[in-house]
Amino acid sequence: MKALFENIKGDRLIWAIVALLAILSFLPVYSASSDLAYDRGEGNTFVFFVKHFMHLFLGFGIMYGVHKIPYRYFRGLSLVMMPVVLVLLVITMMQGTVMGGASASRWIQIPIVGMSFQTSTFALVVLMVYVARYMSKIKDKEITFKSTIIPLWAPVFLVLAFILPSNFSTAAIIFLMVSILVFIGGYPMRYLGIIIGCGMIALVVFIMTAKLTTGPLNVKVTTWENRILNYANDEDTEADYQIEKAKIAIASGGIQGLGPGKSIQKNFLPQSSSDFIFAIIIEEYGLIGGVGLVVLYLWLLFRIVIVAQKSDTVFGKLLVLGVGLPIIFQALINMGVAVELFPVTGQTLPLISSGGTSIWMTCLAIGIILSVSAKREEIKEQEYMEENPLEILSETI
């Protein structure tokens, strides 16, 4: 164990925050899994507790392995992985199922291990690394709109085109995060405005085309419209069932909460262990637990910004922000949905919600951040050795 801690590099506070979030997730997931166990005909929720533990164990393994890789290698890896991501997204669309008449092509089935994998979350991480690489490459060059269409925006819009039909919220988050990253990287605002305008036009064309069909796409687009309209009009319809139960859970929690495992709404709230786990946390741990969770995510954001600021290269700065900001943004979206600040999106709470892909990709992103931080520590150690050679020699003797 001592040898393991000695090999852990990077920002220690990020390690601590991530570990704390993972530890705090066990009781809410175990408690909220009762509804999931009932739906699947499994009377023992401990199965889901063990599954969540295994997901986190593998996630921390990914994070540890990735943080040992020098972050400069992610430049080349992003070029290699972009075609792989596009192929995976195509396969996902081809393997996709139809649920309730709507397209549900989000997961790819892996027969060998008998599990599913959500390719859009993997695509988000790879795409953000790819964009960070490109923006760092052209940082000191004159940027023209024409020169960036193929190498920068073509992969972005290809990824979005494959994800949008089945997962609007993830596609919207990817587009927003890419826009923020290229803005931070110095992409001219006038060109970014053109891209955003083209994106809006493409979305309108897609919606209009889908409405003219009678298949799963039509059902999916209608679901989007209903969620937005119901949210805007505050109508009490069946589509608002989740939000209503989440609000009841939050109101029941009060300041101190009902206590661990004592949630009532977990028996009625669909996706209580994933999409709406924040409502269950507030019901059981009260406003104190909810605010504490928000503070942890904001603290993680602060450390991400610090790591980015201290990075020795432009690529390192953009890489940290590119893979780190989506984690915080997704957390805020999830918590905002639970308190009805946003329409229902289906976004999980990073490192808290149950679900393997979300945990693994979050750990992958954090591993990349820690890799950048570890490089900074290595540079500081080298500078110290160069400045204090006699002291280092005396310590070795």
PyMOL commands that set and color helices and strands:
alter all, ss='L'
color gray80, all
select helices_A, chain A and resi 2-7+12-39+46-67+73-95+119-137+145-163+168-184+189-212+216-233+238-253+265-267+277-310+314-338+356-387+389-396
alter helices_A, ss='H'
color red, helices_A
select strands_A, chain A and resi 97-99+102-104+107-110+115-118
alter strands_A, ss='S'
color yellow, strands_A
deselect
rebuild
show_as cartoon
